[in-house]
Amino acid sequence: MRTVGIDLAAGLATTAASVIEWTEEGALVLAPRLRCTDTDLLRLLQKLGEDDRAGIDCPFGWPTEFVRAMAAHGAHRPWPGRGQGSTEYRARLRLRHTDLVVWEALRPGHPPLSVSFDKLGAAASRWAHLADELAARGQLVDRTGSGNLAEVYPRAARIRWGLDPQRSMADLLAAAPWLHCEDAVRDAYDRNEHAFDALIASLNARAAYRSLTDLPSPEHADFAALEGWIHLPEIGSLAKLPQ
């Protein structure tokens, strides 16, 4: 099987992809793909086989309450937060349910970036365009990640796997000795943080394939279908990926 990891940004300069080929002998890391265009990404994702998986480092949607508020504002309907404290209501517009779950799992630590109140929204709009293009070509994207595309968060995955926060290939290969790559490929990932995050996203996709990620609980299922769901790897699951 193959896994694809994509570190998606609004612009080409900081968008990268990584492909891993999995065999019984281990996993072969291919050279990173940098400055990926929409055409590059669509070609990668459309080549996924039945057992292949992709991990996308980008929100698959926006907070439900934020969408509701923007729709009301655009239609000149009453603001949904009318009668509530502005600060308290706007807090409900900032983060998705999956963001809150990941934040709780990683405490203490900084909260995830807001797709509605931060420039991350520009990347999400690019993903929405790509997902729609995939759907037009017959490849529907399940925002919960139950299909062959899953939303991932490399920083959270590195924390769950106990990896060096400085993005070190030496550290990653020591923790995952079954990962194989040529020296030039290893250097390419060390030189580019977006390529490294794409590699972690590809590993995270394998974790999702092996059912080693946290799935939405029944109380979060409906929100995950609309907002997206981050597939956070289980603690210690890195060693289980090649099994």
C-alpha positions in Angstrom: 0.0 0.0 0.0 0.9 3.7 -0.3 0.3 6.5 2.1 0.3 10.2 1.0 0.8 13.1 3.4 0.0 16.6 2.4 1.0 19.8 4.3 -1.5 22.1 2.7 -1.1 25.9 2.7 -2.9 28.6 0.8 0.2 29.2 -1.4 2.5 26.9 -3.3 5.7 27.8 -1.5 4.7 26.2 1.7 2.7 23.2 0.3 4.4 19.9 0.3 3.6 16.2 -0.2 5.2 12.9 0.9 4.6 9.4 -0.3 5.5 6.2 1.6 5.5 2.8 0.1 4.7 0.0 2.6 5.9 -3.5 2.2 6.4 -6.5 4.5 10.1 -5.5 4.8 9.2 -2.0 6.1 8.4 1.4 4.6 10.2 3.3 1.9 10.1 7.1 2.1 10.1 8.7 -1.3 11.6 12.2 -2.0 9.3 15.0 -0.9 7.3 17.0 -3.5 7.6 20.7 -2.9 5.6 23.7 -4.2 2.6 21.5 -5.1 0.0 22.9 -7.3 -3.7 21.9 -7.2 -3.1 19.8 -10.2 -0.2 18.0 -8.5 -2.3 17.3 -5.4 -5.4 16.1 -7.4 -3.2 13.8 -9.4 -1.7 12.3 -6.2 -5.1 11.8 -4.5 -6.8 10.4 -7.5 -4.1 7.7 -7.8 -5.0 6.3 -4.4 -5.8 2.6 -4.6 -8.5 0.9 -2.5 -6.0 0.2 0.4 -4.1 3.5 0.0 -4.6 6.3 2.4 -3.9 10.1 2.5 -3.5 12.4 5.5 -4.2 16.1 4.9 -2.8 18.7 7.3 -5.7 21.1 6.9 -9.1 21.6 8.4 -11.8 19.8 6.4 -14.5 22.3 7.6 -15.4 25.3 9.8 -17.0 25.4 13.2 -20.8 24.7 12.9 -21.7 27.8 14.9 -19.4 30.0 12.7 -21.1 28.7 9.6 -24.5 29.4 11.1 -23.5 32.9 12.1 -22.0 33.8 8.7 -25.1 32.5 6.9 -27.4 34.6 9.1 -25.2 37.7 8.6 -25.1 37.2 4.8 -28.9 36.8 4.7 -29.5 39.9 7.0 -31.1 37.6 9.6 -30.6 38.3 13.3 -27.1 37.6 14.6 -27.3 34.2 16.4 -25.4 35.6 19.3 -28.0 38.3 20.0 -28.7 38.6 23.7 -25.5 36.7 24.6 -22.2 38.2 25.8 -20.1 39.0 22.7 -16.9 37.5 24.1 -18.6 34.3 25.2 -20.5 33.9 21.9 -17.4 34.5 19.7 -15.5 31.9 21.7 -18.0 29.4 20.2 -17.1 30.5 16.7 -13.3 30.0 17.1 -12.8 26.2 17.4 -14.4 23.1 16.0 -15.4 20.2 18.3 -12.4 18.2 17.1 -10.0 21.1 17.9 -11.4 21.1 21.5 -10.9 17.3 21.8 -7.3 17.5 20.5 -6.6 20.5 22.8 -7.9 18.5 25.8 -5.8 15.5 24.8 -2.6 17.5 24.6 -3.0 19.7 27.7 -1.0 21.5 28.9 -0.3 23.2 25.6 -1.4 25.8 23.2 -4.9 25.5 21.6 -5.0 24.6 17.9 -5.2 27.5 15.4 -8.7 28.7 14.6 -9.8 28.0 11.0 -12.4 30.7 11.3 -10.4 33.4 13.1 -6.9 32.8 11.7 -5.2 32.8 8.4 -5.6 29.0 8.5 -8.9 29.7 6.9 -7.1 30.5 3.6 -5.7 27.0 3.5 -9.1 25.5 4.4 -10.7 27.3 1.5 -8.1 25.8 -0.8 -8.9 22.4 0.5 -12.7 23.0 0.1 -11.9 23.7 -3.6 -9.8 20.5 -3.9 -12.4 18.4 -2.2 -15.1 19.7 -4.4 -13.0 19.0 -7.5 -12.5 15.4 -6.2 -16.2 15.1 -5.7 -16.9 16.3 -9.2 -14.6 13.5 -10.4 -16.5 10.9 -8.4 -14.2 10.8 -5.3 -16.3 11.9 -2.4 -14.5 13.2 0.8 -15.9 12.0 4.1 -15.0 14.7 6.5 -14.9 12.2 9.4 -12.0 10.5 7.7 -13.7 7.1 7.4 -12.8 6.9 3.7 -9.3 7.0 2.3 -8.7 10.7 3.1 -8.2 11.8 6.7 -7.6 15.2 8.4 -4.4 15.1 10.4 -2.4 17.4 12.6 1.4 16.7 12.4 2.3 18.7 15.5 -0.1 16.7 17.6 1.1 13.5 16.0 4.7 14.3 16.9 3.7 15.0 20.5 1.7 11.7 20.7 4.7 9.8 19.3 7.2 11.5 21.6 9.2 13.0 18.7 11.6 15.9 18.8 9.6 19.1 18.4 12.4 20.5 16.2 11.5 18.1 13.3 14.6 15.9 13.2 14.9 13.1 10.7 17.6 11.5 12.9 15.1 11.5 15.8 12.3 10.1 13.6 14.5 7.3 12.1 15.7 6.3 15.6 12.1 6.0 16.8 11.0 4.2 13.5 14.0 2.2 12.3 11.8 0.4 9.8 11.6 3.6 7.8 14.0 3.5 4.9 15.2 6.4 2.7 18.3 7.4 0.8 20.6 10.0 2.4 19.6 12.6 -0.2 15.9 12.1 0.7 16.6 12.3 4.4 18.5 15.6 3.9 15.6 17.0 1.8 13.1 16.3 4.6 15.5 17.9 7.2 15.9 21.0 5.1 12.2 21.7 4.7 9.8 21.9 7.6 6.7 21.6 5.3 8.1 18.4 3.7 8.8 17.0 7.2 5.2 17.7 8.3 4.0 16.1 5.1 6.0 13.0 6.0 4.4 12.9 9.5 1.0 13.3 7.8 1.8 10.3 5.7 2.7 8.3 8.8 -0.5 9.5 10.4 -2.5 8.3 7.4 -1.1 4.8 8.1 -2.2 5.1 11.7 -5.7 5.9 10.5 -5.6 2.9 8.2 -4.5 0.6 11.0 -7.3 2.0 13.3 -4.7 3.5 15.6 -6.3 7.0 15.8 -9.0 8.5 18.0 -12.4 8.4 16.3 -15.4 10.7 17.0 -17.6 9.6 19.9 -21.3 9.5 19.3 -21.7 12.9 20.8 -19.3 14.4 18.3 -20.3 12.3 15.2 -22.7 14.8 13.7 -20.3 17.7 14.2 -17.4 15.7 12.7 -19.4 15.0 9.6 -19.8 18.8 9.0 -16.6 20.3 10.6 -14.1 17.5 10.0 -12.3 15.3 12.4 -8.5 15.3 13.3 -7.2 11.7 13.4 -5.0 11.9 16.5 -2.7 8.9 16.8 -2.8 6.7 19.9 0.1 7.2 22.3 2.9 4.8 21.4 1.3 3.8 18.1 4.3 4.8 15.9 6.0 1.4 16.5 2.8 -0.4 15.5 2.5 1.2 12.0 4.5 -1.4 10.0 2.8 -4.4 11.7 
